[in-house]
Amino acid sequence: EIHIKEPIEKEVNPHLLPGELLLCEASTVYKYIQEDGSNRGTYGKLVCTNFKIAFLDDDSASDDNEPQFKNKIVGENDITLQCVDQIYGVYDEKKKLLTGQLRKYPEKLIIYCKDLRVFHFCLRYTKEEEVKRIVSGIVHHSQTPKLLKRLFLFSYASAAPNNTGGRNQTVMFDTLEDWRDELERTKGNVKYKAVTTNEGYRVSEKLPLYFVVPICVSEESILKYEGRGIPIWCWSCHNGAALLKMSAFPKEQDDITSQTQKAFLDGIYKTISKPPYELLKMDDLSSSLPSLQDIQIAYTRFKQLFLIDNSTDFWATDVKWFSLLESTNWLEIIRRVLKKAIEVAECLERQHTNVLLIEESATDLCCVISSLVQVMMDSYSRTKSGFQSLIQKEWVIGGHGFLDRCNHLHKSDKEEAPVFLLLLNCVWQLVQQYPPAFEFTETYLTVLSDSLYVPIFSTFFFNSQHQKDTNMSGESLKTQSAPFRFLTVWDWPVQFDPKAQAFLNNPLYAEKPKLDKSQRKTARFKHQRQLSLPLTQTKSSSKRGFFREETDHLIKNILGKRIGKFINSSDEPPNSFREFYDSWHSKPVDYHGLLLPRIDGPEIKVWAQRYLRWIPEAQLHGGGTIATAAKILDLMEEVQSLQVKMDEEHSQAVSGDVHSVPMLRNSARLSSLFPFALLQRQSIKPALPTSTWKDLEDEDDLVKRDDEFVDLSGDM
Amino acid sequence: MASSSTPKYNSNSLESSSSKRTLKDGTNWEQNEEIPRLPGETRVTDKDVIYMCPFNGPVKGRVYITNYRLYLRSVENDPVVVLNVPLGVISRIEKMGGASSRGENSYGLDITCKDMRNLRFALKQEGHSRRDIFEVLTKYAFPQSHNLVTAFTSYSFFFAFANEEKFSENGWMVYNPMSEYRRQGLPNERWRVTFINEHYGLCDTYPSLLVVPYNATDDDLKKVAAFRSRNRIPVLSWIHPETQAVIMRCSQPLVGMSGKRNKDDERYLDIIREANGQISKLTIYDARPNVNAVANKATGGGYEGEDAYPNAELFFLDIHNIHVMRESLKKLKDIVYPNVEESHWLSSLESTHWLEHIKLVLTGAIQVADKVSSGRSSVLVHCSDGWDRTAQLTSLAMLMLDSYYRTIEGFEVLVQKEWISFGHKFASRIGHGDKNHADADRSPIFLQFIDCVWQMSKQFPTAFEFNEQFLITILDHLYSCRFGTFLYNSESLREKEKVTEKTLSLWSLINSEKSKYTNPFYTKELNRALYPVASMRHLELWVNYYIRWNPRIRQQQPNPVEQRYMELLALRDDYIRRLEELQITNNSKISNSSASSASPSQMMSQVQTHF
């Protein structure tokens, strides 16, 4: 039963961004508060703009309770059009998926979001005309195909004040300089070079303007097959071994073509496996990892487990939770990807071989594996700016098709695959296994995943650098010829004020010892290179036995055969992976060195913060990891204020360079859903399972027994 | 004194015994070191063996057997492999391979332990070494079964009675029933303390001191006892300081097939209901599944029927019996030892039902706690005999409602009270010193309770004064027989065997070294109900306990989050001290001394690089 509060007649207007237009609206919409299955909620106005769907609470006077962690662009009742996953209408208690044209209009609207929020709107008290307009408007603007130029990104960029944004530490990799710096940082510049061959995109529209190849690869060969069959450099390990990727040739029907292609490839392999290049190992990711389709299917099933309508739903799925989880296969995919990354790391680190990742376009699983390997092996990638630069290098400039993979334009479901989310899920496993090794928090990863659906940043809304470049000019707008100024997602101040940004920084991060002041002035990240090096080379090599240069050279000279080896091919001892993994795990962790994820069954976990954050039943009052994190933050704050006091005592000058730390008073009472706890439960009633498992099919005889068989009736 | 000189082989060594790193400087002085020995521990025998380590392969070593432990030290491995197993942990000793056995290392012993591991030793066929070890182990691990019992009284064979350790704290002083009831504000005008069971005349499995309704006479109690299984009458476990609602515990009523009634029992329950001054009904939680409660009627038991108890509401909590729990743990061991099930981990885990049982126990306890707290109704909890599931439910509900029990001492009191004094049959459930490994009386009920506590502490990492090590230590000594704490089935037996005089308490060990068992994140909060979420989304397998022998799964020790916090605490204290010093010097002589001392920021970075 719905208890109807008289709606207050009051004009509430949506907060619109520059370039944002109100498209349609409906009033007297009742939004349910998703809590303990009751029908409590609030009345308000539901609006749809060219950017978002928003619910405007009629009595929005409750602003005094400003949340500590607030997104400035997307409010708690805002859903960007790209964030809408599925829309259901409820007709006579029956749920029906809404996609295109509607004949009948539902009495209730359920919106499932890609960031896993679920909204229930009751339209029973709304005027019929408004219902029609709002429902068809929402469905049309969020679920039907769209032209790229109709993305809000462009309206925002042309209307927003020229926002150059504070230059942040992130390397964008859109200049030759950036690549050269990266080569220098990783000491890859001896054997690899940054090339300008693709200027004007004359090689390929899929390749970035600038990229890095082995020095011995000629410009002709790059041009020959539009860059296919060319090993492209990702990263160099401290021992000189490099991680490369290559876009494979499509399967040719034509024998002659495939013969010439094979000859071309053989030529390339021969060139790059001669000294000074290391032995080369290849890994065809399309055969050694699950397909994009598998990944898409798994994730679709997985996320469904967290899109929960009500409490009954929650407890009903709780009974068989583990088998439900397993049947999605998502965690198993994460495990396989992590395992693959360890295999690659083993080749680079211990076997001292180059690794060439091969994939049809080299822009999906190649990105996942190469990014993961760098996160594991290069501690610079575990800093915030390092990680962001990595995403720029491997994904944004690397040419991952964000637009298609996220299906932002609803062009084709077939292209959709959560490849980037897969990376974030894998990185999260590392973050939770080794908290002190990362400069950023899991909250950072969560908001980064949310940012995939916020179309004011260009970062995740193009398929390639070429696509972005060609759409930069404001040619469609006659009056304006200046190129668009897009924001990047790395401009965190756009979304979060400094107080909220503090939640993205990990207080547990074990910073690298600071270098002498004299060295501090070096170029922005040159010194970072050292971070991935073991403290002393000799110690590491002798203790861990990773380096076997002498034997490697010996093998090379004797065999002479240096190519065609695949990772985990049959001529390799089968347990070399296990040995590497076990020997690393038997040593204490160096948070600035190589980091290998633990991948045994119990170690792969569900990213609770991202997936459980909106579910009130799952919240722990005063519990969860936030309880300890908050205590650490409180203590850090205290230490910092003491530090300031000390400085003041020492000299009268007040030091202004103090990191801001969020104020978390009464931290023990925070909800485990913090900082995402928008749905504060009113009561402190414990959550009780409504359906529990009782069956023990296989042990019937045991179940029926009593604890101890004693005939008590005899005693009487 | 003993504890401080022998830190290597107290509880902690159990945890890290499977493979210990050797010294950093490379010298093997450990080789020459004596094997660890507690005061009162005597060496019995030693032999060369091959330890068939399931993780590192065969390990050549020498095994030393004392009256307390089996200790193995490898002779060739680097780092040295060490096993340190109290004999009490041994559940079963089997000979493997016979005289005709071929193949390497196929002749030897297989030892099943109660703490989720198996140990296999390969021995030489010549020289009767296997027979010797087998006999010595059998004699010292299973004193209760040994034939020599006739010559001595049986207890002299538990190491606890030979243990001569000295501790700075006396753990036997931790629990005093009278002061615990006083802490709860008892006796008061509605509840009284009775000494009717002083000599265990009313009920031989209950403690001597009981709290009952003021309005029930000792005579009433005797009549009620006749109608309750094993005379375990409803008595008070805990009273809510505000609502005055109480948690009562008892055994099942002897209803039987004919549906017998007992006016005294009915009246007694009514008195309990009225005692909290509310008009609400009395809530009875029968821990069993409905069908089992019904089935119990056939053997004379049963539950409180609606007709006989119109003022009570009965709920079944569907928690299964001790046999189901035993099987569940057995299945769990199968999937985690020696190797962790690889590809289908989650469905394997689910098929053990271990976490589902945990979920049901927690759910039951939440219901009890919530009823007493927000339902303001008194609650009666029982199962069949009221010493397994009942103890789990009352103690967990008390842990949720009363923050005192979340401190180290409070938790010791809780275990001492709800489990030990109220006759949880530790001896039967664990099988202390008994070689009958297949005994149907054995069941991991107490382990399950500790697991529930761990789940709570995991969900609320700042709410408990004790840490994970505390819980693991309790479980280790549940089996070790080094302390008298968990020996015997009831208080009356313990009194007869003079356990408190002749043995040491586990709490002596723990309270003498409290810092080791303290959770640095603990935040004291009074009177706050703590309800865990009994959802599979939050329940986890306790990897650090169940899979601790597997070096591949081992968690980082020390926990980096905890370590960071400790460093910050130290830094803060250091700052405060230095600040005080500075202020003193600045006040006395107003000269500038900043150039000489290290700047605080430098100090900060030093601490951070400590990782």
Interface residues (C-beta under 8 A of the other chain):
Chain A: F314 W315 D318 V319 K320 W321 F322 S323 L325 E326 L331 E332 Y434 P435 P436 P507 L508 A510 E511 K512 P513 K514 D582 H585 S586 V589 Y591 R598 D600 G601 P602 E603 I604 V606 A608 L612 E617 A618 Q619 L620 H621 G622 G623 G624 T625 A627 T628 K631 I632 L635 M636 E638 V639 L642 Q643 K645 M646 D647 E649 H650 S651 A668 S672 I684 K685 P686 A687 L688 P689 T692 W693 K694 L696 E699 L702 V703 K704 R705 D706 D707 E708 F709 V710 D711 L712 S713 G714 D715 M716
Chain B: S229 L254 G256 M257 P289 V291 N292 A295 N296 T299 G300 G301 D318 H320 N321 I322 H323 V324 E327 V340 E341 E342 S343 H344 W345 L346 S347 S348 L349 E350 H353 L355 E356 K359 L360 T363 I366 Q367 A369 D370 S374 C383 S384 D385 D388 A440 D441 S443 Q459 F460 P461 T462 A463 F521 T523 E525 R528 A529 L530 Y531 P532 V533 A534 S535 M536 R537 H538 L541 V543 I547 P551 R552 I553 R554 Q556 P560 V561 R564 Y565 L568 L569 L571 R572 Y575 I576 R578 L579 L582 Q583 N586 N592 S594 S599 P600 S601 M604 S605 Q608 T609 H610 F611
